């Protein structure tokens, strides 16, 4: 689940940057991407907090982009 959230966050971030460069940072779609990213970050923080409570360490990750998809390893 954590990896899926990380991939979604990265893909939304990329779209937000592209839209921001094209239409400006105050464009409604750019702001909507930002809100979606914030919500996913909150979910990720809840997962990470839950892992720290049970003593499970978060695994480190690397991501790479390939054909408009972010992959985490």
C-alpha positions as CSV (number, residue, x, y, z in Angstrom):
1,X,0.0,0.0,0.0
2,X,2.8,2.4,0.9
3,X,4.5,1.9,-2.5
4,X,1.2,2.6,-4.3
5,X,0.8,5.8,-2.4
6,X,4.3,6.9,-3.2
7,X,3.8,6.2,-6.9
8,X,0.5,8.1,-6.9
9,X,2.1,11.1,-5.1
10,X,5.0,11.2,-7.6
11,X,2.7,11.0,-10.6
12,X,0.4,13.7,-9.3
13,X,3.4,15.9,-8.5
14,X,4.7,15.6,-12.1
15,X,1.3,16.5,-13.5
16,X,1.0,19.4,-11.0
17,X,4.4,20.8,-12.1
18,X,3.5,20.5,-15.8
19,X,0.2,22.2,-15.3
20,X,1.8,24.9,-13.1
21,X,4.4,25.7,-15.7
22,X,1.7,25.9,-18.4
23,X,-1.1,27.7,-16.6
24,X,0.4,29.2,-13.4
25,X,0.5,28.1,-9.8
26,X,-2.9,29.6,-8.9
27,X,-4.8,27.7,-11.6
28,X,-7.7,25.7,-10.1
29,X,-6.4,22.4,-11.6
30,X,-2.9,23.0,-10.1
31,X,-4.5,23.7,-6.7
32,X,-6.6,20.5,-7.0
33,X,-3.5,18.5,-7.6
34,X,-1.9,20.0,-4.6
35,X,-4.9,19.1,-2.4
36,X,-4.8,15.5,-3.7
37,X,-1.1,15.3,-3.0
38,X,-1.7,16.6,0.5
39,X,-4.4,14.0,1.2
40,X,-2.1,11.2,0.0
41,X,0.8,12.5,2.1
42,X,-1.6,12.4,5.1
43,X,-2.4,8.8,4.3
44,X,1.3,7.9,4.0
45,X,2.0,9.6,7.3
46,X,-0.8,7.5,9.0
47,X,0.7,4.3,7.5
48,X,4.2,5.3,8.7
49,X,3.0,6.2,12.1
50,X,1.2,2.9,12.4
51,X,4.4,1.1,11.4
52,X,6.5,2.9,14.0
53,X,4.0,1.9,16.7
54,X,4.3,-1.8,16.0
55,X,8.1,-1.6,15.6
56,X,8.2,-2.3,11.9
57,X,10.8,-0.2,10.2
58,X,10.0,1.6,6.9
59,X,11.9,0.2,4.0
60,X,14.0,2.5,2.0
61,X,13.1,3.0,-1.6
62,X,14.2,4.4,-4.9
63,X,12.0,5.4,-7.7
64,X,12.5,5.8,-11.4
65,X,10.3,7.0,-14.1
66,X,9.4,5.1,-17.2
67,X,6.8,6.0,-19.8
68,X,4.8,8.3,-17.4
69,X,4.9,5.8,-14.5
70,X,6.9,6.1,-11.4
71,X,8.3,2.8,-10.1
72,X,9.6,2.2,-6.6
73,X,12.2,-0.4,-5.8
